[in-house]
Structure formats: C-alpha cells, structure tokens
Amino acid sequence: KLSGIEIPKNALLFGAIGELHNNKGYEYMLEAFAIARKNRNFPYRLMIMGEGEERERLKKLIKKLDLETDVVLLGYVEKAPTFLPAFDAFALTSIKEGLPYVVIEAGFAELPTVATNVGGIKEIINDMESGILVQARKPDDIAQGLAFLVNEKDRSKTFGAALKEKVERDFSIEKMVQNTVAV
C-alpha cells in the first residue's frame, strides 16, 4: 500500500511531477487512464506530485472518472525527483512546455516515458526509441501510449534505457555547462 492505495503485484506504478495548473494537461492524463483501464483491463496506479490551483478540479474529475482507487494527488513533495526510481514509468501530458527538466530527470531514473509532443519534449524523447510521444489534448492517443508501456514491458525497459543514455549524453550538467560556455 502507498498513500492509502493498494498496488496489485501486476500493476505498473506511473509517476507524474508538475504544478497542478492547466498547462500540464492533467485532465487529459486522467481521462486517458480511465480510457485505458476501461478498454484494456489496464493494471496501473498513478501518483501525481505537485500542488496548484487545479487541485480541487482534478479531485472532482478523479471522482467523476471513478479513479479514486487508482490515482493519488500527493501534493507538494520536497525533492520530488528523488522519488522517481520508485515508479515503473513516467507520464507528462502538458499542452505546452519549454524544455521540461522533469523528463530529463525521468531519463536519469531510466523510466519508460509517455509525453505529449509539445515544446522541447521532442528534443529529449525520440518517439518509439527512447519513449512514446503522443498528441496533446488527445486522451485516446495518451491511453494508447500508456497501454503500450503496460503491455510491452520488455520494449518499455529498452525505452527507459535509451532515454537514460540520451540524457546522460545530451543533458548532463557537464554538457549543459559546455554548451552554455560555447554560447
């Protein structure tokens, strides 16, 4: 049990980190998890770390979608990225982004990742090589990506390993300092 939610042995534990505001697209994430569970007997749990003005609306949506036993809004978590290794996979369903450092952190944790193809995310994730890129605001597309990670566990692990290799190569502190100095 984690935070009052029982986690079945075969369930994938998804993590998400980010402020609870409209740009993060959490409503689409929740709708996608509901679709995936309904259509594919989807064994998962979702832990969302973050706080913000969308909390009450998201709590109502969780209840409306009957996800209370599957999703936990953990609130603000100090040093949230340090908990990434506790998850089996990571999800980011933003409707707009810059270069989200949380995806880089998920890569360092070697997590298979489903993320929307917005902003700089495609600079971090190569679709179907180091993660899965899906369309923003499209719960059905997101649900397919989530279900892929559940149903293709071996392939998912290769995504996590490839993402780790990419972020270590392209987004290490040393590489970022080198690029900054070059500018």
C-alpha positions as CSV (number, residue, x, y, z in Angstrom):
1,K,0.0,0.0,0.0
2,L,1.1,3.5,-0.8
3,S,-0.6,6.6,0.4
4,G,-3.8,4.6,1.1
5,I,-3.9,3.0,-2.3
6,E,-3.3,-0.7,-2.8
7,I,-0.9,-1.6,-5.6
8,P,-1.6,-5.0,-7.2
9,K,1.5,-7.1,-8.0
10,N,1.0,-6.8,-11.8
11,A,0.2,-3.1,-11.7
12,L,2.5,-0.5,-13.3
13,L,3.2,2.4,-11.0
14,F,3.2,5.6,-13.0
15,G,4.6,8.8,-11.7
16,A,3.9,12.4,-12.7
17,I,5.6,15.6,-11.4
18,G,4.5,19.1,-12.0
19,E,2.4,22.0,-10.8
20,L,-1.3,21.4,-10.9
21,H,-2.2,24.0,-13.5
22,N,-3.9,24.0,-16.8
23,N,-0.7,23.9,-19.0
24,K,0.2,20.5,-17.6
25,G,-2.8,18.8,-19.1
26,Y,-3.6,16.6,-16.1
27,E,-7.3,16.4,-17.1
28,Y,-6.2,14.6,-20.3
29,M,-3.9,12.3,-18.3
30,L,-6.8,11.3,-16.0
31,E,-9.2,10.8,-18.9
32,A,-6.5,8.7,-20.7
33,F,-6.0,6.5,-17.6
34,A,-9.8,6.0,-17.3
35,I,-10.0,5.0,-21.0
36,A,-7.0,2.7,-20.8
37,R,-8.4,0.9,-17.8
38,K,-11.9,0.6,-19.3
39,N,-10.8,-0.6,-22.7
40,R,-7.9,-2.9,-21.8
41,N,-8.3,-4.0,-18.2
42,F,-5.3,-1.7,-17.5
43,P,-3.4,-2.6,-14.3
44,Y,-1.9,0.7,-13.0
45,R,-1.7,3.2,-10.3
46,L,-0.8,6.9,-10.8
47,M,0.9,9.1,-8.3
48,I,1.0,12.9,-9.1
49,M,3.4,15.0,-7.2
50,G,2.7,18.7,-7.3
51,E,0.4,21.4,-6.0
52,G,-1.5,24.2,-7.6
53,E,-4.8,25.9,-8.4
54,E,-6.2,22.9,-10.3
55,R,-6.2,20.6,-7.2
56,E,-9.9,20.8,-6.5
57,R,-11.0,20.5,-10.1
58,L,-8.7,17.5,-10.5
59,K,-10.1,15.9,-7.3
60,K,-13.6,16.2,-8.7
61,L,-12.5,14.8,-12.1
62,I,-10.8,11.8,-10.3
63,K,-14.1,11.1,-8.5
64,K,-16.2,11.6,-11.7
65,L,-14.0,9.2,-13.6
66,D,-14.1,6.7,-10.7
67,L,-10.3,6.8,-10.3
68,E,-10.2,7.2,-6.5
69,T,-8.6,3.8,-6.0
70,D,-6.1,4.3,-8.8
71,V,-4.9,7.9,-8.6
72,V,-3.3,9.9,-5.7
73,L,-2.6,13.6,-5.7
74,L,0.3,13.6,-3.4
75,G,0.6,17.4,-3.2
76,Y,3.9,19.2,-3.0
77,V,6.8,16.7,-2.4
78,E,10.2,18.1,-1.4
79,K,12.9,16.9,-3.8
80,A,10.2,15.0,-5.8
81,P,12.7,13.8,-8.5
82,T,14.5,11.7,-5.8
83,F,11.3,9.5,-5.7
84,L,11.3,8.8,-9.5
85,P,13.1,5.4,-9.1
86,A,10.1,4.2,-7.1
87,F,8.0,4.3,-10.3
88,D,7.8,1.9,-13.2
89,A,7.0,4.6,-15.8
90,F,6.5,8.3,-16.1
91,A,3.8,10.4,-17.8
92,L,3.8,14.1,-18.9
93,T,0.7,15.3,-20.7
94,S,1.4,19.0,-21.0
95,I,-0.4,21.1,-23.5
96,K,2.5,23.5,-23.7
97,E,6.1,23.3,-22.4
98,G,9.6,24.6,-22.9
99,L,12.2,22.0,-22.2
100,P,10.8,20.2,-19.2
101,Y,13.6,19.2,-16.9
102,V,11.3,16.6,-15.3
103,V,11.6,14.5,-18.5
104,I,15.3,14.7,-18.2
105,E,15.1,13.6,-14.6
106,A,12.8,10.7,-15.6
107,G,15.5,9.8,-18.1
108,F,18.2,9.8,-15.4
109,A,15.9,7.5,-13.5
110,E,15.7,5.2,-16.6
111,L,11.9,5.4,-16.7
112,P,9.9,4.5,-19.7
113,T,8.0,7.7,-20.5
114,V,4.9,8.8,-22.3
115,A,4.8,12.5,-23.1
116,T,3.0,14.9,-25.3
117,N,4.8,16.1,-28.4
118,V,4.9,19.8,-27.4
119,G,7.7,22.3,-26.9
120,G,11.1,20.9,-26.4
121,I,10.0,17.4,-25.4
122,K,10.9,16.0,-28.8
123,E,14.4,17.2,-28.2
124,I,14.6,14.8,-25.3
125,I,12.4,11.8,-26.4
126,N,12.7,10.1,-29.8
127,D,9.3,8.6,-30.5
128,M,9.3,4.8,-30.1
129,E,13.0,4.8,-29.5
130,S,13.5,6.5,-26.1
131,G,9.9,6.9,-25.2
132,I,6.4,7.5,-26.6
133,L,5.3,10.9,-27.9
134,V,1.6,11.4,-28.1
135,Q,-0.7,14.3,-29.2
136,A,-1.6,16.9,-26.6
137,R,-5.3,17.1,-25.6
138,K,-6.0,13.6,-27.0
139,P,-6.9,11.2,-24.2
140,D,-7.3,8.3,-26.7
141,D,-3.7,8.8,-28.0
142,I,-2.4,9.1,-24.5
143,A,-4.3,6.0,-23.4
144,Q,-2.7,4.0,-26.3
145,G,0.8,5.1,-25.2
146,L,0.1,4.2,-21.6
147,A,-1.3,0.8,-22.6
148,F,1.8,0.2,-24.8
149,L,4.0,0.6,-21.7
150,V,1.8,-1.8,-19.7
151,N,1.5,-4.5,-22.5
152,E,5.1,-4.3,-23.9
153,K,7.2,-4.4,-20.7
154,D,10.4,-5.5,-22.4
155,R,10.1,-2.8,-25.0
156,S,9.3,-0.3,-22.3
157,K,12.5,-1.2,-20.5
158,T,14.5,-0.5,-23.7
159,F,12.8,2.9,-23.9
160,G,13.9,3.7,-20.4
161,A,17.5,2.6,-21.1
162,A,17.6,4.6,-24.3
163,L,16.2,7.7,-22.6
164,K,18.8,7.4,-19.8
165,E,21.6,7.0,-22.4
166,K,20.3,10.1,-24.3
167,V,20.0,12.4,-21.3
168,E,23.4,11.3,-20.0
169,R,24.9,12.1,-23.4
170,D,23.0,15.3,-24.2
171,F,21.7,16.8,-21.0
172,S,24.4,16.1,-18.3
173,I,25.5,19.0,-16.2
174,E,28.9,18.9,-17.9
175,K,27.3,19.0,-21.4
176,M,24.9,21.9,-20.4
177,V,27.8,23.9,-19.0
178,Q,29.9,23.2,-22.1
179,N,27.1,24.4,-24.3
180,T,26.4,27.5,-22.2
181,V,30.1,28.4,-22.3
182,A,30.2,27.9,-26.0
183,V,27.3,30.5,-26.4
